């Protein structure tokens, strides 16, 4: 639906319009250049980052590795496997064909230790090398 919920939303192909970015403005934080990126985690819709388990939510964390996790988990759930809860409840493999080339990158993006995840710049370079 469109923004007013009175008609269908307009759509086009990627060739007709540039891609959009995935941003959750409700939980976004702006950092000035050179400013430390340490924040108390803001839990959004995806509550699965390992750093949110236990007491991790009560300590300051670098939010960028969590953003990398969110994107990797989004790709895994929406394109590769399906949502964890649905997969478990229905005992289904909900993956879509053609995304196997993403598995090593997505696995790195969703590592349990935030310090071992690639930076977003590294993610972009690795993805570009696989798709060019």
N, CA, C and O atoms as a Tinker XYZ file with bonds, in Angstrom:
   528  protein
     1  N      0.842000   -1.180000    0.000000    73     2
     2  CA     0.000000    0.000000    0.000000    64     1     3
     3  C      0.893000    1.253000    0.000000    63     2     4     5
     4  O      2.065000    1.200000    0.374000    81     3
     5  N      0.308000    2.370000   -0.428000    73     3     6
     6  CA     1.064000    3.613000   -0.384000    64     5     7
     7  C      1.105000    4.132000    1.055000    63     6     8     9
     8  O      0.519000    3.530000    1.954000    81     7
     9  N      1.794000    5.245000    1.264000    73     7    10
    10  CA     1.977000    5.762000    2.629000    64     9    11
    11  C      0.664000    6.121000    3.310000    63    10    12    13
    12  O      0.562000    6.046000    4.535000    81    11
    13  N     -0.340000    6.509000    2.532000    73    11    14
    14  CA    -1.635000    6.886000    3.110000    64    13    15
    15  C     -2.596000    5.712000    3.225000    63    14    16    17
    16  O     -3.716000    5.877000    3.710000    81    15
    17  N     -2.180000    4.538000    2.791000    73    15    18
    18  CA    -2.998000    3.328000    2.808000    64    17    19
    19  C     -4.301000    3.495000    2.016000    63    18    20    21
    20  O     -5.342000    2.957000    2.394000    81    19
    21  N     -4.228000    4.249000    0.912000    73    19    22
    22  CA    -5.418000    4.426000    0.083000    64    21    23
    23  C     -5.251000    3.835000   -1.306000    63    22    24    25
    24  O     -6.216000    3.786000   -2.068000    81    23
    25  N     -4.084000    3.397000   -1.647000    73    23    26
    26  CA    -3.834000    2.813000   -2.958000    64    25    27
    27  C     -2.584000    1.969000   -2.924000    63    26    28    29
    28  O     -1.935000    1.822000   -1.888000    81    27
    29  N     -2.259000    1.416000   -4.077000    73    27    30
    30  CA    -1.067000    0.581000   -4.173000    64    29    31
    31  C      0.174000    1.451000   -4.299000    63    30    32    33
    32  O      0.143000    2.493000   -4.953000    81    31
    33  N      1.248000    1.032000   -3.683000    73    31    34
    34  CA     2.521000    1.745000   -3.778000    64    33    35
    35  C      3.072000    1.594000   -5.187000    63    34    36    37
    36  O      2.916000    0.553000   -5.825000    81    35
    37  N      3.718000    2.652000   -5.657000    73    35    38
    38  CA     4.359000    2.586000   -6.965000    64    37    39
    39  C      5.599000    1.722000   -6.841000    63    38    40    41
    40  O      6.219000    1.674000   -5.778000    81    39
    41  N      5.964000    1.043000   -7.907000    73    39    42
    42  CA     7.171000    0.225000   -7.874000    64    41    43
    43  C      7.869000    0.323000   -9.219000    63    42    44    45
    44  O      7.281000    0.708000  -10.229000    81    43
    45  N      9.143000   -0.040000   -9.193000    73    43    46
    46  CA     9.935000   -0.028000  -10.418000    64    45    47
    47  C     11.069000   -1.035000  -10.266000    63    46    48    49
    48  O     11.298000   -1.573000   -9.183000    81    47
    49  N     11.761000   -1.276000  -11.348000    73    47    50
    50  CA    12.893000   -2.197000  -11.308000    64    49    51
    51  C     14.127000   -1.454000  -10.817000    63    50    52    53
    52  O     14.140000   -0.223000  -10.778000    81    51
    53  N     15.165000   -2.199000  -10.440000    73    51    54
    54  CA    16.419000   -1.568000  -10.034000    64    53    55
    55  C     17.056000   -0.777000  -11.169000    63    54    56    57
    56  O     17.801000    0.173000  -10.931000    81    55
    57  N     16.763000   -1.169000  -12.388000    73    55    58
    58  CA    17.298000   -0.427000  -13.524000    64    57    59
    59  C     16.634000    0.940000  -13.657000    63    58    60    61
    60  O     17.221000    1.857000  -14.232000    81    59
    61  N     15.423000    1.086000  -13.134000    73    59    62
    62  CA    14.693000    2.345000  -13.233000    64    61    63
    63  C     14.972000    3.286000  -12.065000    63    62    64    65
    64  O     14.755000    4.492000  -12.188000    81    63
    65  N     15.444000    2.768000  -10.940000    73    63    66
    66  CA    15.674000    3.600000   -9.759000    64    65    67
    67  C     16.851000    3.032000   -8.974000    63    66    68    69
    68  O     17.100000    1.828000   -9.019000    81    67
    69  N     17.572000    3.881000   -8.259000    73    67    70
    70  CA    18.709000    3.383000   -7.468000    64    69    71
    71  C     18.221000    2.549000   -6.280000    63    70    72    73
    72  O     17.074000    2.685000   -5.853000    81    71
    73  N     19.088000    1.691000   -5.751000    73    71    74
    74  CA    18.687000    0.870000   -4.604000    64    73    75
    75  C     18.468000    1.728000   -3.366000    63    74    76    77
    76  O     18.980000    2.843000   -3.265000    81    75
    77  N     17.714000    1.200000   -2.448000    73    75    78
    78  CA    17.486000    1.884000   -1.181000    64    77    79
    79  C     18.380000    1.287000   -0.108000    63    78    80    81
    80  O     18.967000    0.223000   -0.299000    81    79
    81  N     18.479000    1.977000    1.021000    73    79    82
    82  CA    19.297000    1.516000    2.121000    64    81    83
    83  C     18.396000    1.059000    3.249000    63    82    84    85
    84  O     17.319000    1.621000    3.453000    81    83
    85  N     18.828000    0.040000    3.988000    73    83    86
    86  CA    18.073000   -0.464000    5.130000    64    85    87
    87  C     18.490000    0.318000    6.366000    63    86    88    89
    88  O     19.610000    0.176000    6.857000    81    87
    89  N     17.589000    1.135000    6.856000    73    87    90
    90  CA    17.888000    1.965000    8.028000    64    89    91
    91  C     16.667000    1.955000    8.937000    63    90    92    93
    92  O     15.538000    2.110000    8.472000    81    91
    93  N     16.895000    1.775000   10.221000    73    91    94
    94  CA    15.828000    1.884000   11.204000    64    93    95
    95  C     16.058000    3.184000   11.949000    63    94    96    97
    96  O     16.843000    3.231000   12.896000    81    95
    97  N     15.377000    4.240000   11.525000    73    95    98
    98  CA    15.629000    5.552000   12.098000    64    97    99
    99  C     15.197000    5.659000   13.554000    63    98   100   101
   100  O     15.645000    6.564000   14.258000    81    99
   101  N     14.333000    4.753000   14.022000    73    99   102
   102  CA    13.932000    4.795000   15.429000    64   101   103
   103  C     15.112000    4.530000   16.352000    63   102   104   105
   104  O     15.176000    5.073000   17.455000    81   103
   105  N     16.040000    3.701000   15.906000    73   103   106
   106  CA    17.136000    3.324000   16.797000    64   105   107
   107  C     18.486000    3.840000   16.299000    63   106   108   109
   108  O     19.531000    3.408000   16.785000    81   107
   109  N     18.470000    4.751000   15.341000    73   107   110
   110  CA    19.717000    5.279000   14.791000    64   109   111
   111  C     20.367000    6.268000   15.755000    63   110   112   113
   112  O     19.691000    6.975000   16.502000    81   111
   113  N     21.679000    6.295000   15.716000    73   111   114
   114  CA    22.460000    7.240000   16.507000    64   113   115
   115  C     23.446000    7.898000   15.557000    63   114   116   117
   116  O     24.076000    7.224000   14.742000    81   115
   117  N     23.581000    9.216000   15.661000    73   115   118
   118  CA    24.519000    9.925000   14.795000    64   117   119
   119  C     25.808000   10.180000   15.564000    63   118   120   121
   120  O     25.784000   10.630000   16.709000    81   119
   121  N     26.938000    9.886000   14.918000    73   119   122
   122  CA    28.252000   10.117000   15.503000    64   121   123
   123  C     28.981000   11.150000   14.661000    63   122   124   125
   124  O     28.991000   11.064000   13.433000    81   123
   125  N     29.572000   12.098000   15.301000    73   123   126
   126  CA    30.405000   13.081000   14.606000    64   125   127
   127  C     31.746000   12.424000   14.284000    63   126   128   129
   128  O     32.169000   11.512000   14.993000    81   127
   129  N     32.426000   12.880000   13.212000    73   127   130
   130  CA    33.735000   12.310000   12.881000    64   129   131
   131  C     34.689000   12.383000   14.081000    63   130   132   133
   132  O     34.830000   13.425000   14.721000    81   131
   133  N     35.328000   11.264000   14.362000    73   131   134
   134  CA    36.284000   11.194000   15.464000    64   133   135
   135  C     35.648000   10.941000   16.818000    63   134   136   137
   136  O     36.358000   10.664000   17.785000    81   135
   137  N     34.347000   11.028000   16.911000    73   135   138
   138  CA    33.650000   10.789000   18.174000    64   137   139
   139  C     33.608000    9.287000   18.449000    63   138   140   141
   140  O     33.392000    8.508000   17.521000    81   139
   141  N     33.808000    8.857000   19.699000    73   139   142
   142  CA    33.705000    7.422000   19.999000    64   141   143
   143  C     32.316000    6.901000   19.626000    63   142   144   145
   144  O     31.310000    7.587000   19.807000    81   143
   145  N     32.283000    5.686000   19.107000    73   143   146
   146  CA    31.019000    5.100000   18.656000    64   145   147
   147  C     30.431000    4.163000   19.701000    63   146   148   149
   148  O     29.745000    3.201000   19.356000    81   147
   149  N     30.685000    4.427000   20.934000    73   147   150
   150  CA    30.217000    3.558000   22.000000    64   149   151
   151  C     28.832000    4.009000   22.469000    63   150   152   153
   152  O     28.620000    5.180000   22.785000    81   151
   153  N     27.893000    3.054000   22.508000    73   151   154
   154  CA    26.530000    3.342000   22.946000    64   153   155
   155  C     26.009000    2.167000   23.767000    63   154   156   157
   156  O     26.520000    1.050000   23.681000    81   155
   157  N     24.990000    2.444000   24.556000    73   155   158
   158  CA    24.265000    1.342000   25.164000    64   157   159
   159  C     23.403000    0.742000   24.063000    63   158   160   161
   160  O     22.721000    1.484000   23.356000    81   159
   161  N     23.411000   -0.560000   23.897000    73   159   162
   162  CA    22.663000   -1.172000   22.804000    64   161   163
   163  C     21.186000   -0.801000   22.846000    63   162   164   165
   164  O     20.548000   -0.810000   23.899000    81   163
   165  N     20.666000   -0.475000   21.670000    73   163   166
   166  CA    19.247000   -0.198000   21.504000    64   165   167
   167  C     18.683000   -1.402000   20.765000    63   166   168   169
   168  O     19.017000   -1.640000   19.604000    81   167
   169  N     17.840000   -2.150000   21.433000    73   167   170
   170  CA    17.310000   -3.373000   20.852000    64   169   171
   171  C     16.154000   -3.027000   19.921000    63   170   172   173
   172  O     15.165000   -2.425000   20.341000    81   171
   173  N     16.288000   -3.412000   18.655000    73   171   174
   174  CA    15.236000   -3.172000   17.672000    64   173   175
   175  C     14.427000   -4.436000   17.441000    63   174   176   177
   176  O     14.246000   -5.245000   18.351000    81   175
   177  N     13.948000   -4.595000   16.228000    73   175   178
   178  CA    13.122000   -5.752000   15.888000    64   177   179
   179  C     13.882000   -7.062000   15.962000    63   178   180   181
   180  O     13.336000   -8.075000   16.399000    81   179
   181  N     15.148000   -7.051000   15.535000    73   179   182
   182  CA    15.987000   -8.252000   15.588000    64   181   183
   183  C     16.689000   -8.260000   16.942000    63   182   184   185
   184  O     17.585000   -7.453000   17.189000    81   183
   185  N     16.286000   -9.153000   17.796000    73   183   186
   186  CA    16.861000   -9.223000   19.139000    64   185   187
   187  C     17.856000  -10.361000   19.287000    63   186   188   189
   188  O     18.142000  -10.805000   20.399000    81   187
   189  N     18.388000  -10.838000   18.147000    73   187   190
   190  CA    19.256000  -12.011000   18.181000    64   189   191
   191  C     20.757000  -11.744000   18.274000    63   190   192   193
   192  O     21.508000  -12.706000   18.431000    81   191
   193  N     21.252000  -10.486000   18.188000    73   191   194
   194  CA    22.709000  -10.340000   18.281000    64   193   195
   195  C     23.250000  -10.945000   19.577000    63   194   196   197
   196  O     22.709000  -10.691000   20.654000    81   195
   197  N     24.311000  -11.740000   19.477000    73   195   198
   198  CA    24.870000  -12.380000   20.675000    64   197   199
   199  C     25.283000  -11.381000   21.757000    63   198   200   201
   200  O     25.250000  -11.707000   22.943000    81   199
   201  N     25.670000  -10.167000   21.356000    73   199   202
   202  CA    26.082000   -9.184000   22.363000    64   201   203
   203  C     24.916000   -8.701000   23.220000    63   202   204   205
   204  O     25.130000   -8.012000   24.217000    81   203
   205  N     23.686000   -9.052000   22.846000    73   203   206
   206  CA    22.518000   -8.658000   23.639000    64   205   207
   207  C     22.156000   -9.702000   24.680000    63   206   208   209
   208  O     21.265000   -9.476000   25.500000    81   207
   209  N     22.837000  -10.848000   24.658000    73   207   210
   210  CA    22.546000  -11.900000   25.618000    64   209   211
   211  C     23.148000  -11.556000   26.979000    63   210   212   213
   212  O     24.177000  -10.886000   27.059000    81   211
   213  N     22.513000  -12.011000   28.023000    73   211   214
   214  CA    23.027000  -11.812000   29.379000    64   213   215
   215  C     23.083000  -10.348000   29.749000    63   214   216   217
   216  O     22.130000   -9.604000   29.518000    81   215
   217  N     24.210000   -9.929000   30.329000    73   215   218
   218  CA    24.369000   -8.558000   30.795000    64   217   219
   219  C     24.936000   -7.629000   29.732000    63   218   220   221
   220  O     25.218000   -6.465000   30.017000    81   219
   221  N     25.107000   -8.126000   28.507000    73   219   222
   222  CA    25.696000   -7.309000   27.459000    64   221   223
   223  C     24.944000   -6.029000   27.180000    63   222   224   225
   224  O     25.542000   -5.055000   26.723000    81   223
   225  N     23.653000   -6.003000   27.439000    73   223   226
   226  CA    22.837000   -4.827000   27.147000    64   225   227
   227  C     23.152000   -3.685000   28.099000    63   226   228   229
   228  O     22.825000   -2.537000   27.799000    81   227
   229  N     23.771000   -3.961000   29.225000    73   227   230
   230  CA    24.020000   -2.921000   30.219000    64   229   231
   231  C     25.388000   -2.260000   30.083000    63   230   232   233
   232  O     25.726000   -1.387000   30.883000    81   231
   233  N     26.180000   -2.655000   29.091000    73   231   234
   234  CA    27.495000   -2.045000   28.934000    64   233   235
   235  C     27.614000   -1.348000   27.586000    63   234   236   237
   236  O     26.938000   -1.717000   26.626000    81   235
   237  N     28.470000   -0.345000   27.520000    73   235   238
   238  CA    28.690000    0.384000   26.285000    64   237   239
   239  C     29.352000   -0.524000   25.249000    63   238   240   241
   240  O     30.287000   -1.261000   25.564000    81   239
   241  N     28.861000   -0.464000   24.019000    73   239   242
   242  CA    29.406000   -1.274000   22.935000    64   241   243
   243  C     29.573000   -0.424000   21.687000    63   242   244   245
   244  O     28.877000    0.575000   21.511000    81   243
   245  N     30.495000   -0.821000   20.824000    73   243   246
   246  CA    30.626000   -0.204000   19.508000    64   245   247
   247  C     29.439000   -0.692000   18.688000    63   246   248   249
   248  O     29.278000   -1.895000   18.484000    81   247
   249  N     28.606000    0.232000   18.218000    73   247   250
   250  CA    27.371000   -0.164000   17.532000    64   249   251
   251  C     27.597000   -0.655000   16.107000    63   250   252   253
   252  O     26.720000   -1.317000   15.552000    81   251
   253  N     28.742000   -0.356000   15.495000    73   251   254
   254  CA    28.954000   -0.725000   14.096000    64   253   255
   255  C     28.996000   -2.235000   13.866000    63   254   256   257
   256  O     28.389000   -2.700000   12.902000    81   255
   257  N     29.682000   -3.028000   14.701000    73   255   258
   258  CA    29.633000   -4.484000   14.501000    64   257   259
   259  C     28.215000   -5.054000   14.642000    63   258   260   261
   260  O     27.873000   -6.043000   13.995000    81   259
   261  N     27.402000   -4.428000   15.485000    73   259   262
   262  CA    26.019000   -4.884000   15.613000    64   261   263
   263  C     25.250000   -4.592000   14.335000    63   262   264   265
   264  O     24.416000   -5.398000   13.922000    81   263
   265  N     25.516000   -3.452000   13.699000    73   263   266
   266  CA    24.889000   -3.137000   12.416000    64   265   267
   267  C     25.277000   -4.165000   11.358000    63   266   268   269
   268  O     24.447000   -4.570000   10.544000    81   267
   269  N     26.539000   -4.583000   11.372000    73   267   270
   270  CA    26.997000   -5.620000   10.433000    64   269   271
   271  C     26.228000   -6.913000   10.705000    63   270   272   273
   272  O     25.798000   -7.591000    9.772000    81   271
   273  N     26.057000   -7.253000   11.984000    73   271   274
   274  CA    25.292000   -8.451000   12.345000    64   273   275
   275  C     23.861000   -8.343000   11.831000    63   274   276   277
   276  O     23.349000   -9.276000   11.213000    81   275
   277  N     23.212000   -7.202000   12.087000    73   275   278
   278  CA    21.822000   -7.011000   11.651000    64   277   279
   279  C     21.677000   -7.242000   10.150000    63   278   280   281
   280  O     20.758000   -7.937000    9.716000    81   279
   281  N     22.571000   -6.669000    9.361000    73   279   282
   282  CA    22.488000   -6.818000    7.912000    64   281   283
   283  C     22.726000   -8.275000    7.500000    63   282   284   285
   284  O     22.002000   -8.811000    6.661000    81   283
   285  N     23.738000   -8.911000    8.089000    73   283   286
   286  CA    24.004000  -10.317000    7.772000    64   285   287
   287  C     22.843000  -11.215000    8.147000    63   286   288   289
   288  O     22.491000  -12.125000    7.397000    81   287
   289  N     22.247000  -10.968000    9.300000    73   287   290
   290  CA    21.119000  -11.782000    9.742000    64   289   291
   291  C     19.894000  -11.524000    8.863000    63   290   292   293
   292  O     19.122000  -12.445000    8.595000    81   291
   293  N     19.711000  -10.287000    8.417000    73   291   294
   294  CA    18.620000   -9.965000    7.494000    64   293   295
   295  C     18.779000  -10.749000    6.191000    63   294   296   297
   296  O     17.822000  -11.344000    5.697000    81   295
   297  N     19.984000  -10.745000    5.645000    73   295   298
   298  CA    20.238000  -11.481000    4.395000    64   297   299
   299  C     19.984000  -12.972000    4.614000    63   298   300   301
   300  O     19.356000  -13.634000    3.788000    81   299
   301  N     20.479000  -13.487000    5.736000    73   299   302
   302  CA    20.297000  -14.914000    6.024000    64   301   303
   303  C     18.811000  -15.266000    6.123000    63   302   304   305
   304  O     18.366000  -16.246000    5.525000    81   303
   305  N     18.047000  -14.476000    6.869000    73   303   306
   306  CA    16.642000  -14.814000    7.091000    64   305   307
   307  C     15.757000  -14.526000    5.879000    63   306   308   309
   308  O     14.849000  -15.301000    5.581000    81   307
   309  N     16.009000  -13.432000    5.186000    73   307   310
   310  CA    15.125000  -13.054000    4.088000    64   309   311
   311  C     15.459000  -13.734000    2.764000    63   310   312   313
   312  O     14.575000  -13.923000    1.928000    81   311
   313  N     16.710000  -14.100000    2.566000    73   311   314
   314  CA    17.103000  -14.635000    1.272000    64   313   315
   315  C     17.651000  -16.054000    1.307000    63   314   316   317
   316  O     17.557000  -16.773000    0.312000    81   315
   317  N     18.218000  -16.469000    2.427000    73   315   318
   318  CA    18.912000  -17.742000    2.440000    64   317   319
   319  C     18.167000  -18.845000    3.188000    63   318   320   321
   320  O     18.118000  -19.976000    2.703000    81   319
   321  N     17.593000  -18.557000    4.338000    73   319   322
   322  CA    17.045000  -19.625000    5.172000    64   321   323
   323  C     15.607000  -19.398000    5.624000    63   322   324   325
   324  O     14.875000  -20.368000    5.823000    81   323
   325  N     15.190000  -18.177000    5.789000    73   323   326
   326  CA    13.898000  -17.864000    6.390000    64   325   327
   327  C     14.081000  -17.569000    7.865000    63   326   328   329
   328  O     15.122000  -17.892000    8.438000    81   327
   329  N     13.072000  -16.953000    8.496000    73   327   330
   330  CA    13.171000  -16.612000    9.922000    64   329   331
   331  C     13.361000  -17.850000   10.790000    63   330   332   333
   332  O     12.730000  -18.880000   10.555000    81   331
   333  N     14.232000  -17.748000   11.792000    73   331   334
   334  CA    14.558000  -18.882000   12.660000    64   333   335
   335  C     13.310000  -19.483000   13.286000    63   334   336   337
   336  O     13.128000  -20.700000   13.238000    81   335
   337  N     12.447000  -18.661000   13.871000    73   335   338
   338  CA    11.251000  -19.171000   14.542000    64   337   339
   339  C     10.342000  -19.940000   13.599000    63   338   340   341
   340  O      9.809000  -20.987000   13.968000    81   339
   341  N     10.163000  -19.438000   12.402000    73   339   342
   342  CA     9.304000  -20.106000   11.415000    64   341   343
   343  C      9.939000  -21.419000   10.976000    63   342   344   345
   344  O      9.256000  -22.436000   10.866000    81   343
   345  N     11.267000  -21.397000   10.721000    73   343   346
   346  CA    11.959000  -22.628000   10.304000    64   345   347
   347  C     11.798000  -23.705000   11.360000    63   346   348   349
   348  O     11.511000  -24.859000   11.041000    81   347
   349  N     11.984000  -23.328000   12.619000    73   347   350
   350  CA    11.884000  -24.316000   13.700000    64   349   351
   351  C     10.460000  -24.827000   13.849000    63   350   352   353
   352  O     10.241000  -26.032000   13.975000    81   351
   353  N      9.486000  -23.912000   13.834000    73   351   354
   354  CA     8.094000  -24.301000   14.051000    64   353   355
   355  C      7.590000  -25.226000   12.953000    63   354   356   357
   356  O      6.844000  -26.165000   13.228000    81   355
   357  N      7.985000  -24.973000   11.731000    73   355   358
   358  CA     7.484000  -25.745000   10.607000    64   357   359
   359  C      8.452000  -26.807000   10.115000    63   358   360   361
   360  O      8.126000  -27.576000    9.211000    81   359
   361  N      9.647000  -26.855000   10.708000    73   359   362
   362  CA    10.693000  -27.795000   10.281000    64   361   363
   363  C     10.914000  -27.714000    8.778000    63   362   364   365
   364  O     10.966000  -28.736000    8.093000    81   363
   365  N     11.042000  -26.496000    8.273000    73   363   366
   366  CA    11.203000  -26.283000    6.846000    64   365   367
   367  C     12.547000  -25.680000    6.509000    63   366   368   369
   368  O     13.140000  -24.953000    7.306000    81   367
   369  N     13.018000  -25.993000    5.319000    73   367   370
   370  CA    14.145000  -25.283000    4.732000    64   369   371
   371  C     13.517000  -24.243000    3.816000    63   370   372   373
   372  O     12.979000  -24.588000    2.764000    81   371
   373  N     13.580000  -22.979000    4.205000    73   371   374
   374  CA    12.894000  -21.926000    3.465000    64   373   375
   375  C     13.839000  -21.130000    2.582000    63   374   376   377
   376  O     13.476000  -20.058000    2.097000    81   375
   377  N     15.028000  -21.629000    2.370000    73   375   378
   378  CA    16.009000  -20.897000    1.589000    64   377   379
   379  C     15.610000  -20.750000    0.133000    63   378   380   381
   380  O     14.839000  -21.544000   -0.406000    81   379
   381  N     16.148000  -19.725000   -0.481000    73   379   382
   382  CA    15.924000  -19.494000   -1.905000    64   381   383
   383  C     17.186000  -19.892000   -2.648000    63   382   384   385
   384  O     18.296000  -19.716000   -2.145000    81   383
   385  N     17.014000  -20.414000   -3.815000    73   383   386
   386  CA    18.162000  -20.868000   -4.588000    64   385   387
   387  C     18.972000  -19.677000   -5.100000    63   386   388   389
   388  O     18.431000  -18.607000   -5.377000    81   387
   389  N     20.286000  -19.895000   -5.216000    73   387   390
   390  CA    21.149000  -18.895000   -5.821000    64   389   391
   391  C     21.876000  -17.995000   -4.846000    63   390   392   393
   392  O     22.588000  -17.086000   -5.274000    81   391
   393  N     21.723000  -18.216000   -3.544000    73   391   394
   394  CA    22.378000  -17.361000   -2.570000    64   393   395
   395  C     23.513000  -18.065000   -1.828000    63   394   396   397
   396  O     24.060000  -17.511000   -0.875000    81   395
   397  N     23.872000  -19.270000   -2.250000    73   395   398
   398  CA    24.933000  -20.022000   -1.578000    64   397   399
   399  C     26.263000  -19.280000   -1.595000    63   398   400   401
   400  O     27.069000  -19.430000   -0.676000    81   399
   401  N     26.498000  -18.485000   -2.625000    73   399   402
   402  CA    27.762000  -17.739000   -2.706000    64   401   403
   403  C     27.905000  -16.742000   -1.554000    63   402   404   405
   404  O     29.011000  -16.287000   -1.264000    81   403
   405  N     26.789000  -16.399000   -0.896000    73   403   406
   406  CA    26.812000  -15.436000    0.209000    64   405   407
   407  C     27.133000  -16.074000    1.557000    63   406   408   409
   408  O     27.442000  -15.368000    2.517000    81   407
   409  N     27.063000  -17.407000    1.639000    73   407   410
   410  CA    27.192000  -18.089000    2.930000    64   409   411
   411  C     28.460000  -17.702000    3.706000    63   410   412   413
   412  O     28.341000  -17.356000    4.881000    81   411
   413  N     29.671000  -17.739000    3.119000    73   411   414
   414  CA    30.850000  -17.391000    3.907000    64   413   415
   415  C     30.813000  -15.948000    4.434000    63   414   416   417
   416  O     31.215000  -15.691000    5.568000    81   415
   417  N     30.335000  -15.020000    3.616000    73   415   418
   418  CA    30.252000  -13.623000    4.052000    64   417   419
   419  C     29.223000  -13.459000    5.156000    63   418   420   421
   420  O     29.502000  -12.808000    6.163000    81   419
   421  N     28.045000  -14.032000    4.992000    73   419   422
   422  CA    26.994000  -13.918000    6.005000    64   421   423
   423  C     27.436000  -14.582000    7.307000    63   422   424   425
   424  O     27.173000  -14.058000    8.389000    81   423
   425  N     28.099000  -15.723000    7.212000    73   423   426
   426  CA    28.613000  -16.376000    8.426000    64   425   427
   427  C     29.601000  -15.469000    9.157000    63   426   428   429
   428  O     29.571000  -15.389000   10.385000    81   427
   429  N     30.476000  -14.787000    8.418000    73   427   430
   430  CA    31.417000  -13.860000    9.055000    64   429   431
   431  C     30.690000  -12.661000    9.671000    63   430   432   433
   432  O     31.054000  -12.198000   10.752000    81   431
   433  N     29.673000  -12.167000    8.988000    73   431   434
   434  CA    28.931000  -11.002000    9.478000    64   433   435
   435  C     28.146000  -11.304000   10.747000    63   434   436   437
   436  O     27.837000  -10.392000   11.514000    81   435
   437  N     27.820000  -12.569000   10.977000    73   435   438
   438  CA    26.992000  -12.925000   12.134000    64   437   439
   439  C     27.773000  -13.718000   13.185000    63   438   440   441
   440  O     27.179000  -14.453000   13.974000    81   439
   441  N     29.085000  -13.574000   13.198000    73   439   442
   442  CA    29.892000  -14.254000   14.211000    64   441   443
   443  C     29.474000  -13.810000   15.608000    63   442   444   445
   444  O     29.027000  -12.679000   15.800000    81   443
   445  N     29.619000  -14.698000   16.573000    73   443   446
   446  CA    29.214000  -14.409000   17.950000    64   445   447
   447  C     30.015000  -13.272000   18.564000    63   446   448   449
   448  O     29.464000  -12.461000   19.308000    81   447
   449  N     31.303000  -13.200000   18.265000    73   447   450
   450  CA    32.156000  -12.151000   18.829000    64   449   451
   451  C     32.138000  -10.941000   17.902000    63   450   452   453
   452  O     32.649000  -11.020000   16.785000    81   451
   453  N     31.561000   -9.819000   18.343000    73   451   454
   454  CA    31.486000   -8.630000   17.490000    64   453   455
   455  C     32.846000   -8.153000   16.975000    63   454   456   457
   456  O     32.930000   -7.558000   15.901000    81   455
   457  N     33.901000   -8.412000   17.733000    73   455   458
   458  CA    35.237000   -7.947000   17.342000    64   457   459
   459  C     35.796000   -8.715000   16.151000    63   458   460   461
   460  O     36.724000   -8.244000   15.493000    81   459
   461  N     35.245000   -9.889000   15.865000    73   459   462
   462  CA    35.747000  -10.693000   14.750000    64   461   463
   463  C     34.931000  -10.497000   13.469000    63   462   464   465
   464  O     35.275000  -11.053000   12.425000    81   463
   465  N     33.864000   -9.718000   13.541000    73   463   466
   466  CA    33.050000   -9.456000   12.349000    64   465   467
   467  C     33.783000   -8.492000   11.427000    63   466   468   469
   468  O     34.541000   -7.643000   11.896000    81   467
   469  N     33.566000   -8.612000   10.119000    73   467   470
   470  CA    34.185000   -7.644000    9.208000    64   469   471
   471  C     33.539000   -6.267000    9.381000    63   470   472   473
   472  O     32.416000   -6.157000    9.871000    81   471
   473  N     34.257000   -5.228000    8.975000    73   471   474
   474  CA    33.660000   -3.897000    8.952000    64   473   475
   475  C     32.695000   -3.829000    7.770000    63   474   476   477
   476  O     32.728000   -4.690000    6.891000    81   475
   477  N     31.845000   -2.819000    7.746000    73   475   478
   478  CA    30.920000   -2.691000    6.623000    64   477   479
   479  C     31.680000   -2.442000    5.323000    63   478   480   481
   480  O     31.258000   -2.909000    4.265000    81   479
   481  N     32.793000   -1.714000    5.388000    73   479   482
   482  CA    33.611000   -1.516000    4.185000    64   481   483
   483  C     34.138000   -2.850000    3.656000    63   482   484   485
   484  O     34.144000   -3.081000    2.447000    81   483
   485  N     34.578000   -3.726000    4.560000    73   483   486
   486  CA    35.044000   -5.051000    4.146000    64   485   487
   487  C     33.902000   -5.883000    3.559000    63   486   488   489
   488  O     34.097000   -6.629000    2.599000    81   487
   489  N     32.720000   -5.748000    4.139000    73   487   490
   490  CA    31.546000   -6.460000    3.614000    64   489   491
   491  C     31.271000   -6.022000    2.182000    63   490   492   493
   492  O     31.051000   -6.857000    1.304000    81   491
   493  N     31.284000   -4.719000    1.949000    73   491   494
   494  CA    31.013000   -4.185000    0.608000    64   493   495
   495  C     32.045000   -4.697000   -0.391000    63   494   496   497
   496  O     31.680000   -5.117000   -1.489000    81   495
   497  N     33.322000   -4.671000   -0.029000    73   495   498
   498  CA    34.368000   -5.149000   -0.932000    64   497   499
   499  C     34.224000   -6.642000   -1.231000    63   498   500   501
   500  O     34.361000   -7.066000   -2.379000    81   499
   501  N     33.949000   -7.429000   -0.202000    73   499   502
   502  CA    33.796000   -8.868000   -0.405000    64   501   503
   503  C     32.573000   -9.170000   -1.268000    63   502   504   505
   504  O     32.626000  -10.039000   -2.139000    81   503
   505  N     31.477000   -8.459000   -1.030000    73   503   506
   506  CA    30.278000   -8.687000   -1.830000    64   505   507
   507  C     30.533000   -8.305000   -3.289000    63   506   508   509
   508  O     30.141000   -9.028000   -4.205000    81   507
   509  N     31.187000   -7.173000   -3.493000    73   507   510
   510  CA    31.478000   -6.712000   -4.855000    64   509   511
   511  C     32.371000   -7.712000   -5.583000    63   510   512   513
   512  O     32.191000   -7.937000   -6.780000    81   511
   513  N     33.324000   -8.311000   -4.888000    73   511   514
   514  CA    34.211000   -9.266000   -5.537000    64   513   515
   515  C     33.486000  -10.546000   -5.938000    63   514   516   517
   516  O     33.906000  -11.230000   -6.871000    81   515
   517  N     32.403000  -10.875000   -5.241000    73   515   518
   518  CA    31.630000  -12.081000   -5.549000    64   517   519
   519  C     30.613000  -11.845000   -6.665000    63   518   520   521
   520  O     30.187000  -12.792000   -7.325000    81   519
   521  N     30.223000  -10.591000   -6.877000    73   519   522
   522  CA    29.152000  -10.315000   -7.837000    64   521   523
   523  C     29.647000   -9.649000   -9.119000    63   522   524   525
   524  O     28.853000   -9.386000  -10.023000    81   523
   525  N     30.927000   -9.378000   -9.204000    73   523   526
   526  CA    31.419000   -8.709000  -10.414000    64   525   527
   527  C     31.950000   -9.703000  -11.425000    63   526   528
   528  O     32.402000   -9.308000  -12.500000    81   527
